[in-house]
């Protein structure tokens, strides 16, 4: 596919789809009875999440090009397929499209005409802060990434309700904990390049074993909070089977990581954590829709 394929890889489509889906989840949790109405809000919400995530991935690769030359030399920029300035131009185009979708959503949401656009701007500022400053800080940078993911759910709530609903807030916090665990795990994978670039991840500062323990604590914290939505009657019984898969997966992943915190195994845990993240989102959707 050549250069076109390079731009596609720069976007990380799987991540974009997941963030767009998270926006839909947030909207569904906030207003489960409007699947046929407000459909335009959901489409624009998905588009905002997808495009701003794609833009952020391109910007991330621009700033990570030296680290990726060590950790991921086949990425589009270090491999020479995409020039650094081309990635920034591409990110600008994606950002414009994402903000345009957010602005359109704000006009469609009569409850608060500017809420969607403001939340999109806040999410963008947080990500830029992470990419330019926070990334090298280690754990605080991990928190910024988790906030960016969690805020997609909050954005979804604003697209249909103009506010943050309680069940969305709980879901966002659980996602925050699990994503933080994944980011700490990612630090184990990237420890070699991070050391060279003085990125102060937990793995770099305290070693891979300590990072594995910290990641496990975040994973298990997310698991411990998972019954709360059902106990508060915010979701139906059908939430339980799906969230049970997530809980089992996170617990199993934690044991995998503690038993073997090598770079190769950490990469496996990091990748499979996305699957548990998807099941968690499905759990909330099913729990909200099936009563």
C-alpha positions as CSV (number, residue, x, y, z in Angstrom):
1,X,0.0,0.0,0.0
2,X,3.0,2.2,0.2
3,X,2.6,5.7,1.6
4,X,-1.2,5.4,2.0
5,X,-0.6,2.3,4.1
6,X,1.9,4.3,6.2
7,X,-0.7,7.0,6.9
8,X,-3.2,4.3,7.9
9,X,-0.7,2.7,10.3
10,X,0.1,6.2,11.7
11,X,-3.6,6.5,12.6
12,X,-3.7,3.1,14.4
13,X,-7.3,2.4,13.2
14,X,-8.0,-0.1,15.9
15,X,-7.4,2.5,18.6
16,X,-9.5,5.0,16.7
17,X,-12.4,2.5,16.4
18,X,-12.2,1.7,20.1
19,X,-12.3,5.4,21.1
20,X,-15.2,6.1,18.7
21,X,-17.0,3.1,20.2
22,X,-16.3,4.4,23.7
23,X,-18.1,7.6,22.7
24,X,-21.1,5.6,21.6
25,X,-21.0,3.6,24.8
26,X,-21.1,6.9,26.8
27,X,-24.0,8.1,24.8
28,X,-25.9,4.8,25.3
29,X,-25.3,4.7,29.0
30,X,-26.5,8.3,29.3
31,X,-29.6,7.8,27.3
32,X,-30.3,4.1,26.6
33,X,-33.8,4.7,25.3
34,X,-32.9,6.9,22.3
35,X,-31.3,4.4,19.9
36,X,-33.5,5.6,17.1
37,X,-33.4,9.3,18.0
38,X,-30.4,11.5,18.3
39,X,-28.7,9.2,15.9
40,X,-26.9,12.2,14.3
41,X,-25.4,13.1,17.6
42,X,-24.0,9.6,17.9
43,X,-22.5,9.6,14.4
44,X,-20.8,13.0,15.0
45,X,-19.7,11.8,18.4
46,X,-18.1,8.7,16.9
47,X,-16.4,10.7,14.2
48,X,-15.0,13.1,16.8
49,X,-13.6,10.3,18.9
50,X,-12.2,8.5,15.8
51,X,-10.6,11.6,14.2
52,X,-9.1,13.2,17.3
53,X,-7.6,9.8,18.3
54,X,-6.1,9.4,14.8
55,X,-4.6,12.9,15.0
56,X,-3.2,12.2,18.5
57,X,-1.6,9.0,17.3
58,X,0.1,10.9,14.4
59,X,1.4,13.6,16.8
60,X,2.5,10.9,19.3
61,X,4.6,9.2,16.6
62,X,6.1,12.5,15.6
63,X,7.4,13.2,19.2
64,X,8.3,9.5,19.7
65,X,10.2,9.1,16.5
66,X,13.6,8.8,18.2
67,X,12.3,6.4,20.8
68,X,10.5,4.3,18.1
69,X,13.8,4.1,16.2
70,X,14.9,1.9,19.1
71,X,11.7,0.3,20.3
72,X,9.6,0.1,17.1
73,X,11.9,0.8,14.0
74,X,9.2,-0.5,11.6
75,X,6.8,2.3,12.5
76,X,6.0,4.7,9.6
77,X,8.3,7.6,10.7
78,X,11.5,5.8,11.8
79,X,11.2,3.4,8.8
80,X,11.3,6.5,6.5
81,X,7.9,5.8,5.0
82,X,6.4,9.0,6.4
83,X,8.4,12.2,7.0
84,X,8.0,13.9,10.4
85,X,6.5,17.0,8.9
86,X,4.1,15.0,6.9
87,X,2.8,13.4,10.1
88,X,2.1,16.8,11.6
89,X,0.3,18.0,8.5
90,X,-1.8,14.8,8.6
91,X,-2.5,15.3,12.3
92,X,-3.7,18.9,11.5
93,X,-6.2,17.7,8.9
94,X,-7.5,15.0,11.2
95,X,-7.8,17.5,14.1
96,X,-9.8,20.0,11.9
97,X,-12.3,17.2,10.9
98,X,-12.6,16.0,14.6
99,X,-13.3,19.5,15.9
100,X,-15.8,20.2,13.0
101,X,-17.7,17.1,14.1
102,X,-17.6,18.2,17.7
103,X,-18.9,21.6,16.7
104,X,-21.7,20.0,14.7
105,X,-22.6,17.9,17.7
106,X,-22.8,21.0,19.9
107,X,-25.3,22.6,17.6
108,X,-27.4,19.4,17.6
109,X,-27.4,19.1,21.4
110,X,-30.0,21.6,22.5
111,X,-29.3,20.9,26.2
112,X,-26.0,22.7,26.1
113,X,-25.0,24.2,22.8
114,X,-21.2,24.3,23.5
115,X,-20.7,21.4,25.9
116,X,-19.5,18.8,23.3
117,X,-17.1,21.2,21.6
118,X,-15.6,22.2,25.0
119,X,-15.1,18.6,26.1
120,X,-13.4,17.8,22.8
121,X,-11.1,20.8,23.3
122,X,-10.3,19.7,26.9
123,X,-9.5,16.2,25.7
124,X,-7.2,17.6,23.0
125,X,-5.4,19.8,25.5
126,X,-4.8,16.9,27.8
127,X,-3.4,14.8,25.1
128,X,-1.1,17.5,23.8
129,X,0.1,18.0,27.4
130,X,0.9,14.3,27.6
131,X,2.7,14.2,24.3
132,X,4.8,17.3,24.8
133,X,5.5,17.3,28.6
134,X,3.7,14.5,30.5
135,X,5.1,11.5,28.6
136,X,8.6,11.8,30.2
137,X,7.1,12.1,33.7
138,X,6.2,8.4,33.9
139,X,3.1,7.6,36.1
140,X,1.6,11.2,35.8
141,X,1.9,10.7,32.0
142,X,0.1,7.4,32.3
143,X,-2.7,9.1,34.2
144,X,-3.1,11.6,31.3
145,X,-3.5,8.8,28.8
146,X,-6.1,7.2,31.0
147,X,-8.0,10.5,31.3
148,X,-8.0,10.9,27.5
149,X,-9.6,7.4,27.1
150,X,-12.1,8.0,30.0
151,X,-13.1,11.4,28.7
152,X,-14.4,9.8,25.5
153,X,-17.2,8.2,27.6
154,X,-17.9,11.5,29.2
155,X,-18.0,13.2,25.8
156,X,-20.6,10.5,24.7
157,X,-22.7,11.4,27.7
158,X,-22.7,15.1,26.7
159,X,-23.6,14.3,23.1
160,X,-27.1,13.1,24.1
161,X,-27.7,14.5,27.7
162,X,-25.6,17.6,27.9
163,X,-24.3,16.4,31.3
164,X,-22.3,13.5,32.9
165,X,-24.6,10.8,34.1
166,X,-23.7,8.7,37.2
167,X,-23.3,5.4,35.4
168,X,-21.1,7.0,32.8
169,X,-18.9,8.5,35.5
170,X,-18.4,5.1,37.2
171,X,-17.7,3.4,33.9
172,X,-15.1,6.1,33.1
173,X,-13.3,5.6,36.5
174,X,-13.1,1.8,36.0
175,X,-11.8,2.4,32.5
176,X,-9.3,4.9,33.9
177,X,-7.9,2.3,36.3
178,X,-7.6,-0.5,33.7
179,X,-6.0,1.8,31.1
180,X,-3.5,3.0,33.7
181,X,-2.6,-0.6,34.3
182,X,-2.1,-1.1,30.6
183,X,0.1,2.0,30.3
184,X,2.3,0.9,33.1
185,X,2.6,-2.5,31.3
186,X,3.5,-0.7,28.1
187,X,6.3,1.0,30.0
188,X,7.9,-2.5,30.5
189,X,7.7,-3.1,26.8
190,X,9.3,0.2,26.0
191,X,11.9,0.3,28.8
192,X,14.9,0.1,26.5
193,X,14.1,3.1,24.4
194,X,12.6,5.0,27.4
195,X,16.0,4.7,29.2
196,X,17.8,6.3,26.3
197,X,15.3,9.2,26.1
198,X,15.1,9.6,29.9
199,X,11.4,8.8,30.0
200,X,10.8,8.2,33.8
201,X,8.3,5.3,33.6
202,X,7.9,3.0,36.6
203,X,9.8,0.3,34.7
204,X,12.8,2.7,34.1
205,X,12.9,4.2,37.6
206,X,12.2,1.1,39.7
207,X,12.6,-1.9,37.4
208,X,10.3,-4.2,35.5
209,X,9.2,-6.2,38.5
210,X,7.9,-3.1,40.4
211,X,6.2,-1.9,37.3
212,X,4.5,-5.3,37.0
213,X,3.3,-5.1,40.6
214,X,1.9,-1.6,40.0
215,X,0.1,-2.6,36.8
216,X,-1.4,-5.5,38.7
217,X,-2.7,-3.2,41.4
218,X,-4.4,-1.0,38.9
219,X,-6.0,-4.0,37.1
220,X,-7.2,-5.5,40.3
221,X,-8.6,-2.1,41.5
222,X,-10.7,-1.9,38.4
223,X,-11.9,-5.5,39.0
224,X,-12.9,-4.6,42.6
225,X,-15.0,-1.7,41.5
226,X,-16.8,-3.6,38.7
227,X,-19.8,-4.8,40.9
228,X,-20.7,-1.3,41.9
229,X,-22.9,-0.3,38.9
230,X,-25.0,-3.4,39.4
231,X,-25.2,-3.0,43.2
232,X,-26.4,0.6,42.7
233,X,-29.0,-0.7,40.2
234,X,-27.5,1.4,37.4
235,X,-27.3,-1.6,35.1
236,X,-29.3,-4.8,34.7
237,X,-28.3,-8.4,35.7
238,X,-27.0,-8.9,32.1
239,X,-24.1,-6.6,32.9
240,X,-22.7,-9.4,35.1
241,X,-21.8,-12.1,32.5
242,X,-19.9,-9.6,30.3
243,X,-18.0,-7.9,33.2
244,X,-17.2,-11.3,34.6
245,X,-15.2,-12.0,31.4
246,X,-13.3,-8.7,31.8
247,X,-12.6,-9.4,35.5
248,X,-11.4,-12.9,34.8
249,X,-9.2,-11.6,31.9
250,X,-7.7,-8.8,34.0
251,X,-7.0,-11.2,36.9
252,X,-5.4,-13.8,34.6
253,X,-3.4,-11.0,32.8
254,X,-2.1,-9.9,36.2
255,X,-0.9,-13.3,37.1
256,X,0.8,-13.6,33.7
257,X,2.6,-10.4,34.2
258,X,3.7,-11.1,37.8
259,X,5.0,-14.5,36.8
260,X,6.9,-13.2,33.7
261,X,7.6,-9.5,33.4
262,X,9.8,-9.8,30.4
263,X,9.4,-7.4,27.5
264,X,7.8,-10.1,25.3
265,X,5.3,-11.2,27.8
266,X,4.5,-7.6,28.8
267,X,3.7,-6.9,25.2
268,X,1.3,-9.9,25.1
269,X,-0.5,-8.6,28.3
270,X,-0.6,-5.1,26.9
271,X,-2.3,-6.2,23.7
272,X,-4.8,-8.6,25.3
273,X,-5.8,-5.9,27.8
274,X,-7.5,-4.1,24.9
275,X,-9.8,-7.2,24.6
276,X,-10.8,-6.9,28.2
277,X,-11.4,-3.2,27.7
278,X,-13.9,-4.0,24.9
279,X,-15.7,-6.5,27.0
280,X,-16.0,-4.0,29.8
281,X,-17.6,-1.5,27.4
282,X,-19.9,-4.2,26.1
283,X,-20.9,-5.0,29.7
284,X,-22.1,-1.5,30.3
285,X,-23.9,-1.3,27.0
286,X,-25.8,-4.6,27.5
287,X,-26.5,-3.7,31.2
288,X,-28.0,-0.4,30.1
289,X,-30.0,-1.7,27.1
290,X,-31.3,-5.1,28.4
291,X,-33.5,-4.6,31.4
